[in-house]
Amino acid sequence: MKHEWRKHEKSLYLPKTKPELVTVPRQKFFMIKGRGNSNSPDFSERIGVLYTLFSG
């Protein structure tokens, strides 16, 4: 099931008209590490793995 962050975490991601303090909860993230050309086959493979993690 797709997580609709705009609906569930409005206070974190959508700007307000006035500044306000928000408490950001602990979160987990997937990331890739590296340098170089974003058009390389290695980068494409890593991004493919991230998409698989999110859609599975």
mmCIF entry with sequence, helices, sheets and N, C-alpha, C, O atoms, coordinates in Angstrom:
data_MODEL
# 
_entry.id   MODEL 
# 
_entity.id                         1 
_entity.type                       polymer 
_entity.pdbx_number_of_molecules   1 
# 
_entity_poly.entity_id                      1 
_entity_poly.type                           'polypeptide(L)' 
_entity_poly.nstd_linkage                   no 
_entity_poly.nstd_monomer                   no 
_entity_poly.pdbx_seq_one_letter_code       MKHEWRKHEKSLYLPKTKPELVTVPRQKFFMIKGRGNSNSPDFSERIGVLYTLFSG 
_entity_poly.pdbx_seq_one_letter_code_can   MKHEWRKHEKSLYLPKTKPELVTVPRQKFFMIKGRGNSNSPDFSERIGVLYTLFSG 
_entity_poly.pdbx_strand_id                 A 
# 
loop_
_entity_poly_seq.entity_id 
_entity_poly_seq.num 
_entity_poly_seq.mon_id 
_entity_poly_seq.hetero 
1 1  MET n 
1 2  LYS n 
1 3  HIS n 
1 4  GLU n 
1 5  TRP n 
1 6  ARG n 
1 7  LYS n 
1 8  HIS n 
1 9  GLU n 
1 10 LYS n 
1 11 SER n 
1 12 LEU n 
1 13 TYR n 
1 14 LEU n 
1 15 PRO n 
1 16 LYS n 
1 17 THR n 
1 18 LYS n 
1 19 PRO n 
1 20 GLU n 
1 21 LEU n 
1 22 VAL n 
1 23 THR n 
1 24 VAL n 
1 25 PRO n 
1 26 ARG n 
1 27 GLN n 
1 28 LYS n 
1 29 PHE n 
1 30 PHE n 
1 31 MET n 
1 32 ILE n 
1 33 LYS n 
1 34 GLY n 
1 35 ARG n 
1 36 GLY n 
1 37 ASN n 
1 38 SER n 
1 39 ASN n 
1 40 SER n 
1 41 PRO n 
1 42 ASP n 
1 43 PHE n 
1 44 SER n 
1 45 GLU n 
1 46 ARG n 
1 47 ILE n 
1 48 GLY n 
1 49 VAL n 
1 50 LEU n 
1 51 TYR n 
1 52 THR n 
1 53 LEU n 
1 54 PHE n 
1 55 SER n 
1 56 GLY n 
# 
_struct_asym.id          A 
_struct_asym.entity_id   1 
# 
loop_
_struct_conf.conf_type_id 
_struct_conf.id 
_struct_conf.pdbx_PDB_helix_id 
_struct_conf.beg_label_comp_id 
_struct_conf.beg_label_asym_id 
_struct_conf.beg_label_seq_id 
_struct_conf.pdbx_beg_PDB_ins_code 
_struct_conf.end_label_comp_id 
_struct_conf.end_label_asym_id 
_struct_conf.end_label_seq_id 
_struct_conf.pdbx_end_PDB_ins_code 
_struct_conf.beg_auth_comp_id 
_struct_conf.beg_auth_asym_id 
_struct_conf.beg_auth_seq_id 
_struct_conf.end_auth_comp_id 
_struct_conf.end_auth_asym_id 
_struct_conf.end_auth_seq_id 
_struct_conf.pdbx_PDB_helix_class 
_struct_conf.details 
_struct_conf.pdbx_PDB_helix_length 
HELX_P HELX_P1 AA1 TRP A 5  ? HIS A 8  ? TRP A 5  HIS A 8  1 ? 4  
HELX_P HELX_P2 AA2 LYS A 10 ? TYR A 13 ? LYS A 10 TYR A 13 1 ? 4  
HELX_P HELX_P3 AA3 PRO A 41 ? SER A 55 ? PRO A 41 SER A 55 1 ? 15 
# 
_struct_conf_type.id          HELX_P 
_struct_conf_type.criteria    ? 
_struct_conf_type.reference   ? 
# 
loop_
_atom_site.group_PDB 
_atom_site.id 
_atom_site.type_symbol 
_atom_site.label_atom_id 
_atom_site.label_alt_id 
_atom_site.label_comp_id 
_atom_site.label_asym_id 
_atom_site.label_entity_id 
_atom_site.label_seq_id 
_atom_site.pdbx_PDB_ins_code 
_atom_site.Cartn_x 
_atom_site.Cartn_y 
_atom_site.Cartn_z 
_atom_site.occupancy 
_atom_site.B_iso_or_equiv 
_atom_site.pdbx_formal_charge 
_atom_site.auth_seq_id 
_atom_site.auth_comp_id 
_atom_site.auth_asym_id 
_atom_site.auth_atom_id 
_atom_site.pdbx_PDB_model_num 
ATOM 1   N N  . MET A 1 1  ? 0.841  -1.167 0.000   1.00 0.00 ? 1  MET A N  1 
ATOM 2   C CA . MET A 1 1  ? 0.000  0.000  0.000   1.00 0.00 ? 1  MET A CA 1 
ATOM 3   C C  . MET A 1 1  ? 0.897  1.245  0.000   1.00 0.00 ? 1  MET A C  1 
ATOM 4   O O  . MET A 1 1  ? 1.874  1.320  0.745   1.00 0.00 ? 1  MET A O  1 
ATOM 5   N N  . LYS A 1 2  ? 0.559  2.184  -0.818  1.00 0.00 ? 2  LYS A N  1 
ATOM 6   C CA . LYS A 1 2  ? 1.329  3.418  -0.928  1.00 0.00 ? 2  LYS A CA 1 
ATOM 7   C C  . LYS A 1 2  ? 1.053  4.321  0.283   1.00 0.00 ? 2  LYS A C  1 
ATOM 8   O O  . LYS A 1 2  ? -0.098 4.524  0.668   1.00 0.00 ? 2  LYS A O  1 
ATOM 9   N N  . HIS A 1 3  ? 2.109  4.850  0.865   1.00 0.00 ? 3  HIS A N  1 
ATOM 10  C CA . HIS A 1 3  ? 1.964  5.775  1.990   1.00 0.00 ? 3  HIS A CA 1 
ATOM 11  C C  . HIS A 1 3  ? 1.786  7.190  1.441   1.00 0.00 ? 3  HIS A C  1 
ATOM 12  O O  . HIS A 1 3  ? 2.655  7.704  0.738   1.00 0.00 ? 3  HIS A O  1 
ATOM 13  N N  . GLU A 1 4  ? 0.685  7.797  1.758   1.00 0.00 ? 4  GLU A N  1 
ATOM 14  C CA . GLU A 1 4  ? 0.401  9.148  1.271   1.00 0.00 ? 4  GLU A CA 1 
ATOM 15  C C  . GLU A 1 4  ? 0.849  10.160 2.322   1.00 0.00 ? 4  GLU A C  1 
ATOM 16  O O  . GLU A 1 4  ? 0.070  10.578 3.179   1.00 0.00 ? 4  GLU A O  1 
ATOM 17  N N  . TRP A 1 5  ? 2.137  10.548 2.235   1.00 0.00 ? 5  TRP A N  1 
ATOM 18  C CA . TRP A 1 5  ? 2.734  11.410 3.251   1.00 0.00 ? 5  TRP A CA 1 
ATOM 19  C C  . TRP A 1 5  ? 2.097  12.783 3.301   1.00 0.00 ? 5  TRP A C  1 
ATOM 20  O O  . TRP A 1 5  ? 2.066  13.394 4.369   1.00 0.00 ? 5  TRP A O  1 
ATOM 21  N N  . ARG A 1 6  ? 1.595  13.288 2.204   1.00 0.00 ? 6  ARG A N  1 
ATOM 22  C CA . ARG A 1 6  ? 0.957  14.614 2.229   1.00 0.00 ? 6  ARG A CA 1 
ATOM 23  C C  . ARG A 1 6  ? -0.283 14.620 3.104   1.00 0.00 ? 6  ARG A C  1 
ATOM 24  O O  . ARG A 1 6  ? -0.623 15.643 3.699   1.00 0.00 ? 6  ARG A O  1 
ATOM 25  N N  . LYS A 1 7  ? -0.957 13.484 3.184   1.00 0.00 ? 7  LYS A N  1 
ATOM 26  C CA . LYS A 1 7  ? -2.154 13.396 4.026   1.00 0.00 ? 7  LYS A CA 1 
ATOM 27  C C  . LYS A 1 7  ? -1.806 13.096 5.475   1.00 0.00 ? 7  LYS A C  1 
ATOM 28  O O  . LYS A 1 7  ? -2.415 13.646 6.393   1.00 0.00 ? 7  LYS A O  1 
ATOM 29  N N  . HIS A 1 8  ? -0.818 12.219 5.681   1.00 0.00 ? 8  HIS A N  1 
ATOM 30  C CA . HIS A 1 8  ? -0.520 11.753 7.031   1.00 0.00 ? 8  HIS A CA 1 
ATOM 31  C C  . HIS A 1 8  ? 0.450  12.640 7.807   1.00 0.00 ? 8  HIS A C  1 
ATOM 32  O O  . HIS A 1 8  ? 0.399  12.668 9.036   1.00 0.00 ? 8  HIS A O  1 
ATOM 33  N N  . GLU A 1 9  ? 1.320  13.356 7.128   1.00 0.00 ? 9  GLU A N  1 
ATOM 34  C CA . GLU A 1 9  ? 2.320  14.177 7.812   1.00 0.00 ? 9  GLU A CA 1 
ATOM 35  C C  . GLU A 1 9  ? 2.305  15.621 7.321   1.00 0.00 ? 9  GLU A C  1 
ATOM 36  O O  . GLU A 1 9  ? 3.350  16.193 7.011   1.00 0.00 ? 9  GLU A O  1 
ATOM 37  N N  . LYS A 1 10 ? 1.134  16.191 7.255   1.00 0.00 ? 10 LYS A N  1 
ATOM 38  C CA . LYS A 1 10 ? 0.993  17.561 6.756   1.00 0.00 ? 10 LYS A CA 1 
ATOM 39  C C  . LYS A 1 10 ? 1.857  18.541 7.540   1.00 0.00 ? 10 LYS A C  1 
ATOM 40  O O  . LYS A 1 10 ? 2.468  19.433 6.952   1.00 0.00 ? 10 LYS A O  1 
ATOM 41  N N  . SER A 1 11 ? 1.913  18.386 8.848   1.00 0.00 ? 11 SER A N  1 
ATOM 42  C CA . SER A 1 11 ? 2.649  19.348 9.668   1.00 0.00 ? 11 SER A CA 1 
ATOM 43  C C  . SER A 1 11 ? 4.147  19.332 9.393   1.00 0.00 ? 11 SER A C  1 
ATOM 44  O O  . SER A 1 11 ? 4.836  20.314 9.673   1.00 0.00 ? 11 SER A O  1 
ATOM 45  N N  . LEU A 1 12 ? 4.663  18.228 8.847   1.00 0.00 ? 12 LEU A N  1 
ATOM 46  C CA . LEU A 1 12 ? 6.098  18.140 8.568   1.00 0.00 ? 12 LEU A CA 1 
ATOM 47  C C  . LEU A 1 12 ? 6.465  18.645 7.179   1.00 0.00 ? 12 LEU A C  1 
ATOM 48  O O  . LEU A 1 12 ? 7.524  19.249 7.005   1.00 0.00 ? 12 LEU A O  1 
ATOM 49  N N  . TYR A 1 13 ? 5.617  18.410 6.196   1.00 0.00 ? 13 TYR A N  1 
ATOM 50  C CA . TYR A 1 13 ? 6.021  18.617 4.814   1.00 0.00 ? 13 TYR A CA 1 
ATOM 51  C C  . TYR A 1 13 ? 5.340  19.774 4.087   1.00 0.00 ? 13 TYR A C  1 
ATOM 52  O O  . TYR A 1 13 ? 5.860  20.249 3.078   1.00 0.00 ? 13 TYR A O  1 
ATOM 53  N N  . LEU A 1 14 ? 4.220  20.227 4.563   1.00 0.00 ? 14 LEU A N  1 
ATOM 54  C CA . LEU A 1 14 ? 3.520  21.306 3.860   1.00 0.00 ? 14 LEU A CA 1 
ATOM 55  C C  . LEU A 1 14 ? 3.734  22.622 4.600   1.00 0.00 ? 14 LEU A C  1 
ATOM 56  O O  . LEU A 1 14 ? 3.497  22.691 5.806   1.00 0.00 ? 14 LEU A O  1 
ATOM 57  N N  . PRO A 1 15 ? 4.176  23.663 3.908   1.00 0.00 ? 15 PRO A N  1 
ATOM 58  C CA . PRO A 1 15 ? 4.513  24.926 4.567   1.00 0.00 ? 15 PRO A CA 1 
ATOM 59  C C  . PRO A 1 15 ? 3.294  25.639 5.142   1.00 0.00 ? 15 PRO A C  1 
ATOM 60  O O  . PRO A 1 15 ? 2.188  25.550 4.609   1.00 0.00 ? 15 PRO A O  1 
ATOM 61  N N  . LYS A 1 16 ? 3.523  26.335 6.222   1.00 0.00 ? 16 LYS A N  1 
ATOM 62  C CA . LYS A 1 16 ? 2.494  27.150 6.855   1.00 0.00 ? 16 LYS A CA 1 
ATOM 63  C C  . LYS A 1 16 ? 2.704  28.616 6.468   1.00 0.00 ? 16 LYS A C  1 
ATOM 64  O O  . LYS A 1 16 ? 3.734  28.976 5.900   1.00 0.00 ? 16 LYS A O  1 
ATOM 65  N N  . THR A 1 17 ? 1.732  29.439 6.777   1.00 0.00 ? 17 THR A N  1 
ATOM 66  C CA . THR A 1 17 ? 1.878  30.867 6.486   1.00 0.00 ? 17 THR A CA 1 
ATOM 67  C C  . THR A 1 17 ? 2.742  31.557 7.538   1.00 0.00 ? 17 THR A C  1 
ATOM 68  O O  . THR A 1 17 ? 3.387  32.563 7.241   1.00 0.00 ? 17 THR A O  1 
ATOM 69  N N  . LYS A 1 18 ? 2.763  31.017 8.791   1.00 0.00 ? 18 LYS A N  1 
ATOM 70  C CA . LYS A 1 18 ? 3.623  31.557 9.845   1.00 0.00 ? 18 LYS A CA 1 
ATOM 71  C C  . LYS A 1 18 ? 4.540  30.447 10.345  1.00 0.00 ? 18 LYS A C  1 
ATOM 72  O O  . LYS A 1 18 ? 4.162  29.276 10.335  1.00 0.00 ? 18 LYS A O  1 
ATOM 73  N N  . PRO A 1 19 ? 5.736  30.809 10.780  1.00 0.00 ? 19 PRO A N  1 
ATOM 74  C CA . PRO A 1 19 ? 6.641  29.804 11.344  1.00 0.00 ? 19 PRO A CA 1 
ATOM 75  C C  . PRO A 1 19 ? 6.056  29.188 12.610  1.00 0.00 ? 19 PRO A C  1 
ATOM 76  O O  . PRO A 1 19 ? 5.379  29.869 13.381  1.00 0.00 ? 19 PRO A O  1 
ATOM 77  N N  . GLU A 1 20 ? 6.315  27.913 12.822  1.00 0.00 ? 20 GLU A N  1 
ATOM 78  C CA . GLU A 1 20 ? 5.890  27.244 14.049  1.00 0.00 ? 20 GLU A CA 1 
ATOM 79  C C  . GLU A 1 20 ? 6.857  26.103 14.351  1.00 0.00 ? 20 GLU A C  1 
ATOM 80  O O  . GLU A 1 20 ? 7.515  25.584 13.450  1.00 0.00 ? 20 GLU A O  1 
ATOM 81  N N  . LEU A 1 21 ? 6.937  25.721 15.603  1.00 0.00 ? 21 LEU A N  1 
ATOM 82  C CA . LEU A 1 21 ? 7.774  24.604 16.011  1.00 0.00 ? 21 LEU A CA 1 
ATOM 83  C C  . LEU A 1 21 ? 7.029  23.300 15.751  1.00 0.00 ? 21 LEU A C  1 
ATOM 84  O O  . LEU A 1 21 ? 5.839  23.182 16.041  1.00 0.00 ? 21 LEU A O  1 
ATOM 85  N N  . VAL A 1 22 ? 7.737  22.339 15.210  1.00 0.00 ? 22 VAL A N  1 
ATOM 86  C CA . VAL A 1 22 ? 7.163  21.005 15.016  1.00 0.00 ? 22 VAL A CA 1 
ATOM 87  C C  . VAL A 1 22 ? 8.117  19.982 15.614  1.00 0.00 ? 22 VAL A C  1 
ATOM 88  O O  . VAL A 1 22 ? 9.332  20.178 15.621  1.00 0.00 ? 22 VAL A O  1 
ATOM 89  N N  . THR A 1 23 ? 7.559  18.902 16.109  1.00 0.00 ? 23 THR A N  1 
ATOM 90  C CA . THR A 1 23 ? 8.359  17.792 16.613  1.00 0.00 ? 23 THR A CA 1 
ATOM 91  C C  . THR A 1 23 ? 8.429  16.746 15.515  1.00 0.00 ? 23 THR A C  1 
ATOM 92  O O  . THR A 1 23 ? 7.409  16.214 15.078  1.00 0.00 ? 23 THR A O  1 
ATOM 93  N N  . VAL A 1 24 ? 9.636  16.461 15.079  1.00 0.00 ? 24 VAL A N  1 
ATOM 94  C CA . VAL A 1 24 ? 9.835  15.492 14.010  1.00 0.00 ? 24 VAL A CA 1 
ATOM 95  C C  . VAL A 1 24 ? 10.075 14.125 14.650  1.00 0.00 ? 24 VAL A C  1 
ATOM 96  O O  . VAL A 1 24 ? 11.045 13.950 15.389  1.00 0.00 ? 24 VAL A O  1 
ATOM 97  N N  . PRO A 1 25 ? 9.200  13.157 14.372  1.00 0.00 ? 25 PRO A N  1 
ATOM 98  C CA . PRO A 1 25 ? 9.382  11.836 14.977  1.00 0.00 ? 25 PRO A CA 1 
ATOM 99  C C  . PRO A 1 25 ? 10.561 11.090 14.360  1.00 0.00 ? 25 PRO A C  1 
ATOM 100 O O  . PRO A 1 25 ? 11.011 11.418 13.262  1.00 0.00 ? 25 PRO A O  1 
ATOM 101 N N  . ARG A 1 26 ? 11.049 10.094 15.071  1.00 0.00 ? 26 ARG A N  1 
ATOM 102 C CA . ARG A 1 26 ? 12.124 9.241  14.559  1.00 0.00 ? 26 ARG A CA 1 
ATOM 103 C C  . ARG A 1 26 ? 11.625 8.574  13.285  1.00 0.00 ? 26 ARG A C  1 
ATOM 104 O O  . ARG A 1 26 ? 10.493 8.093  13.227  1.00 0.00 ? 26 ARG A O  1 
ATOM 105 N N  . GLN A 1 27 ? 12.485 8.550  12.259  1.00 0.00 ? 27 GLN A N  1 
ATOM 106 C CA . GLN A 1 27 ? 12.116 7.969  10.978  1.00 0.00 ? 27 GLN A CA 1 
ATOM 107 C C  . GLN A 1 27 ? 13.243 7.083  10.466  1.00 0.00 ? 27 GLN A C  1 
ATOM 108 O O  . GLN A 1 27 ? 14.400 7.239  10.854  1.00 0.00 ? 27 GLN A O  1 
ATOM 109 N N  . LYS A 1 28 ? 12.891 6.164  9.600   1.00 0.00 ? 28 LYS A N  1 
ATOM 110 C CA . LYS A 1 28 ? 13.885 5.292  8.968   1.00 0.00 ? 28 LYS A CA 1 
ATOM 111 C C  . LYS A 1 28 ? 13.904 5.604  7.479   1.00 0.00 ? 28 LYS A C  1 
ATOM 112 O O  . LYS A 1 28 ? 12.871 5.911  6.882   1.00 0.00 ? 28 LYS A O  1 
ATOM 113 N N  . PHE A 1 29 ? 15.093 5.522  6.886   1.00 0.00 ? 29 PHE A N  1 
ATOM 114 C CA . PHE A 1 29 ? 15.252 5.820  5.472   1.00 0.00 ? 29 PHE A CA 1 
ATOM 115 C C  . PHE A 1 29 ? 16.170 4.794  4.829   1.00 0.00 ? 29 PHE A C  1 
ATOM 116 O O  . PHE A 1 29 ? 17.055 4.241  5.481   1.00 0.00 ? 29 PHE A O  1 
ATOM 117 N N  . PHE A 1 30 ? 15.953 4.549  3.557   1.00 0.00 ? 30 PHE A N  1 
ATOM 118 C CA . PHE A 1 30 ? 16.893 3.802  2.736   1.00 0.00 ? 30 PHE A CA 1 
ATOM 119 C C  . PHE A 1 30 ? 17.719 4.827  1.982   1.00 0.00 ? 30 PHE A C  1 
ATOM 120 O O  . PHE A 1 30 ? 17.195 5.863  1.572   1.00 0.00 ? 30 PHE A O  1 
ATOM 121 N N  . MET A 1 31 ? 18.994 4.556  1.795   1.00 0.00 ? 31 MET A N  1 
ATOM 122 C CA . MET A 1 31 ? 19.812 5.472  1.013   1.00 0.00 ? 31 MET A CA 1 
ATOM 123 C C  . MET A 1 31 ? 20.881 4.697  0.269   1.00 0.00 ? 31 MET A C  1 
ATOM 124 O O  . MET A 1 31 ? 21.221 3.566  0.618   1.00 0.00 ? 31 MET A O  1 
ATOM 125 N N  . ILE A 1 32 ? 21.394 5.334  -0.758  1.00 0.00 ? 32 ILE A N  1 
ATOM 126 C CA . ILE A 1 32 ? 22.521 4.765  -1.485  1.00 0.00 ? 32 ILE A CA 1 
ATOM 127 C C  . ILE A 1 32 ? 23.699 5.699  -1.293  1.00 0.00 ? 32 ILE A C  1 
ATOM 128 O O  . ILE A 1 32 ? 23.535 6.910  -1.145  1.00 0.00 ? 32 ILE A O  1 
ATOM 129 N N  . LYS A 1 33 ? 24.876 5.123  -1.298  1.00 0.00 ? 33 LYS A N  1 
ATOM 130 C CA . LYS A 1 33 ? 26.078 5.905  -1.074  1.00 0.00 ? 33 LYS A CA 1 
ATOM 131 C C  . LYS A 1 33 ? 26.965 5.779  -2.308  1.00 0.00 ? 33 LYS A C  1 
ATOM 132 O O  . LYS A 1 33 ? 27.096 4.701  -2.887  1.00 0.00 ? 33 LYS A O  1 
ATOM 133 N N  . GLY A 1 34 ? 27.559 6.873  -2.692  1.00 0.00 ? 34 GLY A N  1 
ATOM 134 C CA . GLY A 1 34 ? 28.474 6.799  -3.816  1.00 0.00 ? 34 GLY A CA 1 
ATOM 135 C C  . GLY A 1 34 ? 28.673 8.152  -4.461  1.00 0.00 ? 34 GLY A C  1 
ATOM 136 O O  . GLY A 1 34 ? 28.083 9.154  -4.057  1.00 0.00 ? 34 GLY A O  1 
ATOM 137 N N  . ARG A 1 35 ? 29.513 8.154  -5.465  1.00 0.00 ? 35 ARG A N  1 
ATOM 138 C CA . ARG A 1 35 ? 29.817 9.365  -6.226  1.00 0.00 ? 35 ARG A CA 1 
ATOM 139 C C  . ARG A 1 35 ? 29.892 8.994  -7.689  1.00 0.00 ? 35 ARG A C  1 
ATOM 140 O O  . ARG A 1 35 ? 30.082 7.833  -8.052  1.00 0.00 ? 35 ARG A O  1 
ATOM 141 N N  . GLY A 1 36 ? 29.739 10.002 -8.515  1.00 0.00 ? 36 GLY A N  1 
ATOM 142 C CA . GLY A 1 36 ? 29.938 9.739  -9.924  1.00 0.00 ? 36 GLY A CA 1 
ATOM 143 C C  . GLY A 1 36 ? 28.761 10.136 -10.780 1.00 0.00 ? 36 GLY A C  1 
ATOM 144 O O  . GLY A 1 36 ? 27.918 10.944 -10.390 1.00 0.00 ? 36 GLY A O  1 
ATOM 145 N N  . ASN A 1 37 ? 28.729 9.557  -11.934 1.00 0.00 ? 37 ASN A N  1 
ATOM 146 C CA . ASN A 1 37 ? 27.760 9.894  -12.959 1.00 0.00 ? 37 ASN A CA 1 
ATOM 147 C C  . ASN A 1 37 ? 26.401 9.262  -12.642 1.00 0.00 ? 37 ASN A C  1 
ATOM 148 O O  . ASN A 1 37 ? 26.300 8.045  -12.486 1.00 0.00 ? 37 ASN A O  1 
ATOM 149 N N  . SER A 1 38 ? 25.369 10.087 -12.548 1.00 0.00 ? 38 SER A N  1 
ATOM 150 C CA . SER A 1 38 ? 24.035 9.557  -12.273 1.00 0.00 ? 38 SER A CA 1 
ATOM 151 C C  . SER A 1 38 ? 23.437 8.842  -13.483 1.00 0.00 ? 38 SER A C  1 
ATOM 152 O O  . SER A 1 38 ? 22.355 8.264  -13.381 1.00 0.00 ? 38 SER A O  1 
ATOM 153 N N  . ASN A 1 39 ? 24.119 8.872  -14.618 1.00 0.00 ? 39 ASN A N  1 
ATOM 154 C CA . ASN A 1 39 ? 23.668 8.141  -15.803 1.00 0.00 ? 39 ASN A CA 1 
ATOM 155 C C  . ASN A 1 39 ? 24.370 6.789  -15.953 1.00 0.00 ? 39 ASN A C  1 
ATOM 156 O O  . ASN A 1 39 ? 24.174 6.098  -16.953 1.00 0.00 ? 39 ASN A O  1 
ATOM 157 N N  . SER A 1 40 ? 25.178 6.412  -14.974 1.00 0.00 ? 40 SER A N  1 
ATOM 158 C CA . SER A 1 40 ? 25.939 5.163  -15.065 1.00 0.00 ? 40 SER A CA 1 
ATOM 159 C C  . SER A 1 40 ? 25.038 3.958  -14.794 1.00 0.00 ? 40 SER A C  1 
ATOM 160 O O  . SER A 1 40 ? 24.023 4.083  -14.109 1.00 0.00 ? 40 SER A O  1 
ATOM 161 N N  . PRO A 1 41 ? 25.405 2.800  -15.324 1.00 0.00 ? 41 PRO A N  1 
ATOM 162 C CA . PRO A 1 41 ? 24.642 1.567  -15.051 1.00 0.00 ? 41 PRO A CA 1 
ATOM 163 C C  . PRO A 1 41 ? 24.600 1.227  -13.557 1.00 0.00 ? 41 PRO A C  1 
ATOM 164 O O  . PRO A 1 41 ? 23.589 0.719  -13.073 1.00 0.00 ? 41 PRO A O  1 
ATOM 165 N N  . ASP A 1 42 ? 25.674 1.499  -12.830 1.00 0.00 ? 42 ASP A N  1 
ATOM 166 C CA . ASP A 1 42 ? 25.728 1.220  -11.396 1.00 0.00 ? 42 ASP A CA 1 
ATOM 167 C C  . ASP A 1 42 ? 24.661 2.027  -10.654 1.00 0.00 ? 42 ASP A C  1 
ATOM 168 O O  . ASP A 1 42 ? 23.950 1.493  -9.803  1.00 0.00 ? 42 ASP A O  1 
ATOM 169 N N  . PHE A 1 43 ? 24.556 3.311  -10.981 1.00 0.00 ? 43 PHE A N  1 
ATOM 170 C CA . PHE A 1 43 ? 23.549 4.165  -10.339 1.00 0.00 ? 43 PHE A CA 1 
ATOM 171 C C  . PHE A 1 43 ? 22.147 3.664  -10.677 1.00 0.00 ? 43 PHE A C  1 
ATOM 172 O O  . PHE A 1 43 ? 21.291 3.580  -9.797  1.00 0.00 ? 43 PHE A O  1 
ATOM 173 N N  . SER A 1 44 ? 21.911 3.334  -11.931 1.00 0.00 ? 44 SER A N  1 
ATOM 174 C CA . SER A 1 44 ? 20.592 2.836  -12.353 1.00 0.00 ? 44 SER A CA 1 
ATOM 175 C C  . SER A 1 44 ? 20.214 1.570  -11.592 1.00 0.00 ? 44 SER A C  1 
ATOM 176 O O  . SER A 1 44 ? 19.060 1.398  -11.199 1.00 0.00 ? 44 SER A O  1 
ATOM 177 N N  . GLU A 1 45 ? 21.179 0.693  -11.388 1.00 0.00 ? 45 GLU A N  1 
ATOM 178 C CA . GLU A 1 45 ? 20.919 -0.549 -10.653 1.00 0.00 ? 45 GLU A CA 1 
ATOM 179 C C  . GLU A 1 45 ? 20.551 -0.248 -9.201  1.00 0.00 ? 45 GLU A C  1 
ATOM 180 O O  . GLU A 1 45 ? 19.617 -0.836 -8.656  1.00 0.00 ? 45 GLU A O  1 
ATOM 181 N N  . ARG A 1 46 ? 21.282 0.663  -8.584  1.00 0.00 ? 46 ARG A N  1 
ATOM 182 C CA . ARG A 1 46 ? 20.996 1.017  -7.183  1.00 0.00 ? 46 ARG A CA 1 
ATOM 183 C C  . ARG A 1 46 ? 19.631 1.665  -7.039  1.00 0.00 ? 46 ARG A C  1 
ATOM 184 O O  . ARG A 1 46 ? 18.898 1.356  -6.099  1.00 0.00 ? 46 ARG A O  1 
ATOM 185 N N  . ILE A 1 47 ? 19.281 2.551  -7.946  1.00 0.00 ? 47 ILE A N  1 
ATOM 186 C CA . ILE A 1 47 ? 17.960 3.192  -7.899  1.00 0.00 ? 47 ILE A CA 1 
ATOM 187 C C  . ILE A 1 47 ? 16.874 2.147  -8.107  1.00 0.00 ? 47 ILE A C  1 
ATOM 188 O O  . ILE A 1 47 ? 15.818 2.211  -7.478  1.00 0.00 ? 47 ILE A O  1 
ATOM 189 N N  . GLY A 1 48 ? 17.129 1.190  -8.983  1.00 0.00 ? 48 GLY A N  1 
ATOM 190 C CA . GLY A 1 48 ? 16.177 0.100  -9.193  1.00 0.00 ? 48 GLY A CA 1 
ATOM 191 C C  . GLY A 1 48 ? 15.907 -0.683 -7.923  1.00 0.00 ? 48 GLY A C  1 
ATOM 192 O O  . GLY A 1 48 ? 14.770 -1.078 -7.665  1.00 0.00 ? 48 GLY A O  1 
ATOM 193 N N  . VAL A 1 49 ? 16.941 -0.910 -7.130  1.00 0.00 ? 49 VAL A N  1 
ATOM 194 C CA . VAL A 1 49 ? 16.777 -1.608 -5.856  1.00 0.00 ? 49 VAL A CA 1 
ATOM 195 C C  . VAL A 1 49 ? 15.917 -0.777 -4.907  1.00 0.00 ? 49 VAL A C  1 
ATOM 196 O O  . VAL A 1 49 ? 15.049 -1.324 -4.226  1.00 0.00 ? 49 VAL A O  1 
ATOM 197 N N  . LEU A 1 50 ? 16.145 0.531  -4.853  1.00 0.00 ? 50 LEU A N  1 
ATOM 198 C CA . LEU A 1 50 ? 15.316 1.384  -3.996  1.00 0.00 ? 50 LEU A CA 1 
ATOM 199 C C  . LEU A 1 50 ? 13.852 1.331  -4.409  1.00 0.00 ? 50 LEU A C  1 
ATOM 200 O O  . LEU A 1 50 ? 12.971 1.227  -3.555  1.00 0.00 ? 50 LEU A O  1 
ATOM 201 N N  . TYR A 1 51 ? 13.584 1.401  -5.696  1.00 0.00 ? 51 TYR A N  1 
ATOM 202 C CA . TYR A 1 51 ? 12.198 1.311  -6.168  1.00 0.00 ? 51 TYR A CA 1 
ATOM 203 C C  . TYR A 1 51 ? 11.571 -0.023 -5.779  1.00 0.00 ? 51 TYR A C  1 
ATOM 204 O O  . TYR A 1 51 ? 10.398 -0.068 -5.406  1.00 0.00 ? 51 TYR A O  1 
ATOM 205 N N  . THR A 1 52 ? 12.331 -1.101 -5.861  1.00 0.00 ? 52 THR A N  1 
ATOM 206 C CA . THR A 1 52 ? 11.824 -2.410 -5.464  1.00 0.00 ? 52 THR A CA 1 
ATOM 207 C C  . THR A 1 52 ? 11.466 -2.432 -3.990  1.00 0.00 ? 52 THR A C  1 
ATOM 208 O O  . THR A 1 52 ? 10.443 -3.003 -3.613  1.00 0.00 ? 52 THR A O  1 
ATOM 209 N N  . LEU A 1 53 ? 12.290 -1.822 -3.150  1.00 0.00 ? 53 LEU A N  1 
ATOM 210 C CA . LEU A 1 53 ? 12.021 -1.779 -1.709  1.00 0.00 ? 53 LEU A CA 1 
ATOM 211 C C  . LEU A 1 53 ? 10.739 -1.017 -1.402  1.00 0.00 ? 53 LEU A C  1 
ATOM 212 O O  . LEU A 1 53 ? 9.970  -1.421 -0.529  1.00 0.00 ? 53 LEU A O  1 
ATOM 213 N N  . PHE A 1 54 ? 10.503 0.076  -2.110  1.00 0.00 ? 54 PHE A N  1 
ATOM 214 C CA . PHE A 1 54 ? 9.337  0.908  -1.850  1.00 0.00 ? 54 PHE A CA 1 
ATOM 215 C C  . PHE A 1 54 ? 8.060  0.339  -2.441  1.00 0.00 ? 54 PHE A C  1 
ATOM 216 O O  . PHE A 1 54 ? 6.977  0.590  -1.911  1.00 0.00 ? 54 PHE A O  1 
ATOM 217 N N  . SER A 1 55 ? 8.154  -0.408 -3.507  1.00 0.00 ? 55 SER A N  1 
ATOM 218 C CA . SER A 1 55 ? 6.938  -0.907 -4.133  1.00 0.00 ? 55 SER A CA 1 
ATOM 219 C C  . SER A 1 55 ? 6.565  -2.311 -3.649  1.00 0.00 ? 55 SER A C  1 
ATOM 220 O O  . SER A 1 55 ? 5.491  -2.819 -3.971  1.00 0.00 ? 55 SER A O  1 
ATOM 221 N N  . GLY A 1 56 ? 7.446  -2.926 -2.885  1.00 0.00 ? 56 GLY A N  1 
ATOM 222 C CA . GLY A 1 56 ? 7.210  -4.296 -2.436  1.00 0.00 ? 56 GLY A CA 1 
ATOM 223 C C  . GLY A 1 56 ? 6.565  -4.434 -1.129  1.00 0.00 ? 56 GLY A C  1 
ATOM 224 O O  . GLY A 1 56 ? 6.328  -5.553 -0.673  1.00 0.00 ? 56 GLY A O  1 
# 
